Amino acid sequence: MTILVTGARGDIGGRLVSLLTEGLTEGGHRVRGSARDATTLRLPEGAETAELDLIDPHGAEHALRDVETMFLYPTRGDLGPFLRIAHGTGVRHVVLLSSPAAYDAGEYDRPIGLVHREAERAVEESGLPYTVLYPSWLASNARRDWAGQIRSLGRVGIAHPDAWVNPIHIDDVAEVAARLLTDDRHRGRMQVLTGPRSMRLRDVVTVLGDVLGRSVTVDELTVEQALEQREPWMPEPFLRGLLEVTAMAVGVPALVTNAVERITGHPAREFAEWAQSHRADFQ
Ligand SMILES: NC(=O)c1ccc[n+]([C@@H]2O[C@H](COP(=O)([O-])OP(=O)(O)OC[C@H]3O[C@@H](n4cnc5c(N)ncnc54)[C@H](OP(=O)(O)O)[C@@H]3O)[C@@H](O)[C@H]2O)c1
């Protein structure tokens, strides 16, 4: 069988291709990773590459050839046409990456929640069997949001630093996806994936500092300051929604589930482990 990993250049997608080709799961499958521009996509030996735009799926049959299971990113736009092609070519199971924003009371009707609900609706309407993954706060958010400031200033500005999150290691999300793509035992439901513990954002920074061997100061920002410092790739309505949800998480420990352990057979990895292997990004 062939497994298609869309977004194979992405953080989760890239790790997933590696795990599948490293033989983490039972062998006997081929792995294909796709990107919108496959000419610059570098995958581990043994994986095939394919060009695929999920929102403009001309020629998607090529990427879907012999595919039985696939990992799908919740791309903004209409996934319906691509999923209709996937249904026609014989895909038997879809593992969709989603976000708790799709059901969280503070986010489900906000831009981030709507994007993820739209992706879920498209998969549901396609008639393809599917499993939805709801990972908690991705450990890689620390790099996305703080690495530049820590590198250049040694400190980090955060609105609502006393909000609680549950950082999940990217490898755990990828490993769960790999299991679901190759083994039908945990399929067909929503899987709420979290790291092993709830932490305040300022505690996450403390762990980062410990790993880096220096203290990293947290400067508490007002919402207006956080909006002023918005990165260009982050649309303002998205950031506003995120900040409101973060405010709601102040003083409220984040959910901890045992889904990673149930599916992979080992406890969820600590944030410190992610920080250790990404130290260079902060130095
Ligand atoms: N941040 C959080 O705390 C959090 C929590 C829960 C869930 N999530 C979900 O996780 C996602 C982030 O995962 P990540 O870090 O692995 O993402 P990432 O590294 O940013 O990768 C995103 C991938 O999406 C692909 N993509 C975008 N538009 C596409 C299109 N039209 N057609 C095909 N592929 C397309 C990109 O492929 P190309 O190579 O073609 O550009 C890229 O590989 C978020 O967007 C959210 O949905 C995040």
The ligand as an SDF file (V2000), in Angstrom:
LIG
                    3D

 48 52  0  0  0  0  0  0  0  0999 V2000
    0.1130   25.8910   16.6910 N   0  0  0  0  0  0  0  0  0  0  0  0
   -0.5680   25.0840   17.4850 C   0  0  0  0  0  0  0  0  0  0  0  0
   -0.4550   25.1170   18.7110 O   0  0  0  0  0  0  0  0  0  0  0  0
   -1.5150   24.0880   16.8760 C   0  0  0  0  0  0  0  0  0  0  0  0
   -2.3430   23.3290   17.7030 C   0  0  0  0  0  0  0  0  0  0  0  0
   -3.2040   22.3760   17.1270 C   0  0  0  0  0  0  0  0  0  0  0  0
   -3.2110   22.2010   15.7510 C   0  0  0  0  0  0  0  0  0  0  0  0
   -2.3960   22.9550   14.9680 N   0  0  0  0  0  0  0  0  0  0  0  0
   -2.4090   22.7370   13.5040 C   0  0  0  0  0  0  0  0  0  0  0  0
   -1.0970   22.4190   13.1000 O   0  0  0  0  0  0  0  0  0  0  0  0
   -0.7560   23.1980   11.9590 C   0  0  0  0  0  0  0  0  0  0  0  0
    0.7220   23.4460   11.9490 C   0  0  0  0  0  0  0  0  0  0  0  0
    1.3980   22.2220   11.6420 O   0  0  0  0  0  0  0  0  0  0  0  0
    2.9190   22.2930   11.1670 P   0  0  0  0  0  0  0  0  0  0  0  0
    3.6820   23.0790   12.1620 O   0  0  0  0  0  0  0  0  0  0  0  0
    3.3590   20.9490   10.8000 O   0  0  0  0  0  0  0  0  0  0  0  0
    2.7160   23.1920    9.8510 O   0  0  0  0  0  0  0  0  0  0  0  0
    3.8100   23.8390    8.8840 P   0  0  0  0  0  0  0  0  0  0  0  0
    5.1790   23.4010    9.2680 O   0  0  0  0  0  0  0  0  0  0  0  0
    3.5200   25.2950    8.8170 O   0  0  0  0  0  0  0  0  0  0  0  0
    3.4380   23.1710    7.4760 O   0  0  0  0  0  0  0  0  0  0  0  0
    2.2380   23.4630    6.8380 C   0  0  0  0  0  0  0  0  0  0  0  0
    2.1720   22.5950    5.5860 C   0  0  0  0  0  0  0  0  0  0  0  0
    0.9140   22.8720    4.9310 O   0  0  0  0  0  0  0  0  0  0  0  0
    1.1710   22.7560    3.5460 C   0  0  0  0  0  0  0  0  0  0  0  0
    0.1780   23.4970    2.7660 N   0  0  0  0  0  0  0  0  0  0  0  0
   -0.2590   24.7610    2.9660 C   0  0  0  0  0  0  0  0  0  0  0  0
   -1.1430   25.0860    2.0010 N   0  0  0  0  0  0  0  0  0  0  0  0
   -1.2450   24.0220    1.1690 C   0  0  0  0  0  0  0  0  0  0  0  0
   -1.9740   23.7460   -0.0250 C   0  0  0  0  0  0  0  0  0  0  0  0
   -2.8210   24.6520   -0.5630 N   0  0  0  0  0  0  0  0  0  0  0  0
   -1.8280   22.5450   -0.6130 N   0  0  0  0  0  0  0  0  0  0  0  0
   -0.9720   21.6220   -0.0930 C   0  0  0  0  0  0  0  0  0  0  0  0
   -0.2530   21.7990    1.0320 N   0  0  0  0  0  0  0  0  0  0  0  0
   -0.3900   23.0090    1.6470 C   0  0  0  0  0  0  0  0  0  0  0  0
    2.5560   23.3420    3.3430 C   0  0  0  0  0  0  0  0  0  0  0  0
    3.0930   22.7190    2.1870 O   0  0  0  0  0  0  0  0  0  0  0  0
    3.9790   23.4570    1.0510 P   0  0  0  0  0  0  0  0  0  0  0  0
    5.3200   22.8040    1.1100 O   0  0  0  0  0  0  0  0  0  0  0  0
    3.2570   23.1760   -0.2060 O   0  0  0  0  0  0  0  0  0  0  0  0
    4.0480   24.9220    1.4000 O   0  0  0  0  0  0  0  0  0  0  0  0
    3.2830   22.9060    4.6150 C   0  0  0  0  0  0  0  0  0  0  0  0
    4.0210   21.7290    4.3920 O   0  0  0  0  0  0  0  0  0  0  0  0
   -1.5600   24.4970   12.1350 C   0  0  0  0  0  0  0  0  0  0  0  0
   -1.7540   25.1590   10.9110 O   0  0  0  0  0  0  0  0  0  0  0  0
   -2.8450   23.9800   12.7350 C   0  0  0  0  0  0  0  0  0  0  0  0
   -3.6890   23.5690   11.6900 O   0  0  0  0  0  0  0  0  0  0  0  0
   -1.5500   23.8890   15.4910 C   0  0  0  0  0  0  0  0  0  0  0  0
  1  2  1  0
  2  3  2  0
  2  4  1  0
  4  5  1  0
  4 48  2  0
  5  6  2  0
  6  7  1  0
  7  8  2  0
  8  9  1  0
  8 48  1  0
  9 10  1  0
  9 46  1  0
 10 11  1  0
 11 12  1  0
 11 44  1  0
 12 13  1  0
 13 14  1  0
 14 15  2  0
 14 16  1  0
 14 17  1  0
 17 18  1  0
 18 19  2  0
 18 20  1  0
 18 21  1  0
 21 22  1  0
 22 23  1  0
 23 24  1  0
 23 42  1  0
 24 25  1  0
 25 26  1  0
 25 36  1  0
 26 27  1  0
 26 35  1  0
 27 28  2  0
 28 29  1  0
 29 30  1  0
 29 35  2  0
 30 31  1  0
 30 32  2  0
 32 33  1  0
 33 34  2  0
 34 35  1  0
 36 37  1  0
 36 42  1  0
 37 38  1  0
 38 39  2  0
 38 40  1  0
 38 41  1  0
 42 43  1  0
 44 45  1  0
 44 46  1  0
 46 47  1  0
M  CHG  2   8   1  16  -1
M  END
$$$$
